[in-house]
Every structure is written in structure tokens, then in C-alpha cells.
Amino acid sequence: MRAGRLQAPIEHRFATSLSLRSAKENRYALLWAVMALAEGRRSKPALLQRPAP
């Protein structure tokens, strides 16, 4: 069963420090993961993933 597409505005904020930027990147990663799960996408194999810098 496929989930319907959810239209939700995402507030964009500029990061003013490294800790805020890290938190923002984690939040976006979580949003993308939830969206991918809802759409039934599978994750890439670990060998294809790039490590974070």
C-alpha cells in the first residue's frame, strides 16, 4: 500500500553557527528518511554511501 503525498511547508533558516548547522542537517536527514519510508523507497547499500566529511 502506498502512502499519499503529504504537502507540508518546510521553514528554511540559515545556520549561524556550526552547532546550528549540524542540527539543521540532522533535521533534514530525518525529514528525507521519513519521506522515503512513506514512499516505499529502500536505502542504498552501505558500500554506495559516502561518509560525512
Steps between C-alpha positions, in 0.01 A plus 500: 500500500640837400471805722351820360731794444502738793529869414671674791690827492854483631630812665847585375736657748860599443747340739704755690732257681649154450277345764187651341612380158554148632154500659348628174671224297377235744145638478506495118642146499214388724241671276645328191502163679136534602402603146693209344342252741151634425566463126630145542855574386782281624833631623815467292740217580761607757780466242343781293461742791754780542626571850423849627798739489 
